[in-house]
Amino acid sequence: MPVIGTAGHVDHGKSTLVKALTGIDPDRLEEEKRRGLTIDLGFAWLTTPAGRQVGIVDVPGHERFIKNMLAGAGGIDLNLFVVAANEGWKPQSQEHLDIMDLLGISSAIVVITKTDIVDQSAVAVLREEIEERLQGTTLEGSTILEVSALTGLGLEELLAEVDAVLLRAPEPSWSSRTRLWIDRVFSIRGSGTVVTGTLGGGPLHTDQEVEILPGGYRARIRAIQSHRRELLFLGPGNRAALNLVGIEQEALGRGDTLTNPGDWRVTDRLIASLQFLPNLDHEPEARGAYKLHVGSVEIDASIRFLEATPGPGESALAAIRLARATVLDFKDRFILRDSGRRQTVGGGQVLEAHPATSKDRELVTPAGARARLSAPDRHAYLQILLEEQGYLAVQEIPVR
């Protein structure tokens, strides 16, 4: 089941659009309903005209709740990028575009909302601005549609385009290692602990034992539900709610990872390729107060550049140390935010999730890191590294 994620500035009509498409109000918290502002992730689902079952993750647009937006940005097959016709392009519009670009998300539909309250000439001007803003990003060339959730204008065309884009999307990749980033934890009377997230890697089935990291807790899946359907088996690429036996709600939280026992090791160090945004108003600094966002987790991080300090718009190889351990894999994408300035500064890809160290120094060389960056998978980069360096020390052989 494909997963759609929303993006866009606060109060530009993301949740209203989701409700108009699905009949489900994704604002589940009382405070959200009272303030008319999405604070946390919302979830809904629909059946497209072609009969395709689709899940939707609605994310908050307000800068204060950007970490919740990032928790919902990963693991999506299609992005609905929302811009309101009456307000136009706004600061969080740009930040959300930057995040989509840094995460490498290219499957998107841009939706101009609230077209019923402005004249067509204003919509035409906004369309031109959006096309210009998207140039040079992964969203360049995305279809731009005009809708009104209030009158229903353009909703049928939007659903048809959703079908068309998802038809071209690749099937979710299967691997031997299951990974579900937990984005919600709650308890249901009579059933116990429930966790939700988007399933990646391998499948899950009822009655199997699972491990939750970084705590190393074990539990058993009592039941699997996907969009209110009870299932015995679920493959990757689907939203899932898992009823767990043998663990209390208080032991778990957003950012934990559910997987098969023994499949993953946690890490608090990594080697990464960083890309800093070109519109930064300051030079990137190693001595910064950073937060790294990957999957549904937000972690304090410290950075040490392996080569020269980069400038805005430049890339760099870096060793990153995390305040707490998490589950990372080769080529995982992440977002880096400056917590002091409260802004997104860049993002990157994991090149080595378990770097060998000696006296607190990583043994991965810049040449080795670049070899990893150019390799399509973990197997290919070993050959590249051997060709570049002529040998490979035992401690440089990657582990998962």
Summary of the structure (lengths in Angstrom):
residues: 400
radius of gyration: 21.4
end to end distance: 27.9
largest distance: 66.6
contacts: 1370
relative contact order: 0.11
helix: 24%
strand: 36%
